[in-house]
């Protein structure tokens, strides 16, 4: 059983019961799953922007309890800075949120399961997992 880092898009697909989650479920089944602290923050922002009530927020909290949440620390901050700097220097800027997720995967040598591979392509050492076409 491997520990996999789940990108925000995948976590959202699963939570919403979206058909987009279906190709990823066989990859995730039987694995230990982790989320970056940034993914948790993004999901809560999404909920707050949509003015969810307490019941729905509670459902999100319950859903998130199924994952190991990777917190931020100083080495992770350094990795984030490296990812952002490398991408900016290479003319391919990356959003702060995606940089945190990539840095989390790199810091802990975790494969990243994502639907948005274009956001992460070209980051040295980052292993991306996606379903086969």
N, C-alpha and C positions, 0 to 999 in steps of 0.2 A: 504494500500500500504506500503510495507516494503522497507527499504533501504538495498540493497545487494551489497557486495563487489565482484567484478568480477576478477578472476585470469587472468594472462597474456594469458594463453592458450585460454581461452574462448573469450577474447577480440580479439585475433588474428583470431580465427576461424570465428567470426562474420565479422570482417573487410574483410577477404579474401573471404567471401561467401562460406566457406567450409561446406561440408555435416556434418562434425563433430559438427557444431553449432546446427544442427536441433534438437537434443534431449533437448538442453538447452533453446531453444526459448520459449517453454510454461512456463518454470520456470521463465524466465525473463520478459515475457510479462506483462505489467501493473505495474511493480515494478520500484522503483527509483534505479538507478544503479550508483555505485561508483567504482573508480579505485584508487589503491595506486599510489603515485608518482612514485614508483618503476616500476609499470607496464608501465606507460607512458615512462619512461626512457628506459625500455627494448624494447618497440615497436619502439622508435626512433633509438635505436642502431641497431635493426634488419633492419630497412629501410636504415640506413647509410651504414651498411656492404654490403647491396645489391645495393648500389650506386643508390638509387632512385633519380630521378630528382625533380625539384621544384614542378611540377604538382602533382606527386604522394605524395610527402611530404605534400603538401597542402591538399590533400584528407585525409591523415592520421590526420592532425590537425583538419580538419572539423569533421571527425569521433569522435575524442577524445572530441570535444566540446559537445557531447551528454551525457557525463558522469560528475558526480561530482568527481573532483580529490582531494584526501585527501593528504594534504601536511605533511611534516615532522615537528615535534616539539619535545621538550625535553622529555615529557612523552612517546612519541612514540619511541624515541631512547632508553629509559630505557626498554621498553617492548621488543624491538628488542634484546637488550643485554640479557634479561632474556630468551627469546626463544632460542637464539643461545647457551647460556650457558647450559640451561636445556637439549637441544638435544645433545650437545657435551658430557656432563656429563653422559648422558644415553647411550652413544655409538651409537647414531643415528644422526650424524652431518646433518645440514641443510644448504643449500646454503644461502649466504647473501641475495640474491634476494627473495627467498622464505620466509626467516625469516622476511624481511620487510613487505611482504604481509600478513603473519600470524600475525605479531605484529599490523598491521593496523586494521585487523579484530578484534583482541582482545582489542585493545585500545578503539575502538568505539563500541564494542559489536555487530559487524556486522557478519551475516552469510557469509561464503566464498563459492562462486560458482566456482568449479574447476573440470577439467578433470583429473588432476594429484593428486588424493587423497593420493597416497602413499607418496608424498612429505610432507604431512601435518598430517598424522595419528599420534596419540599419543601426540599431543600438547594439554595440559590441557586447557579446557574452549573454545576451538575453535570449532565452529559449521560449519560443511561442508555440502554443498548442491550439490547433483548430481542427474541426472535423474534415475528413477527406471529402472531396467533391463527389 
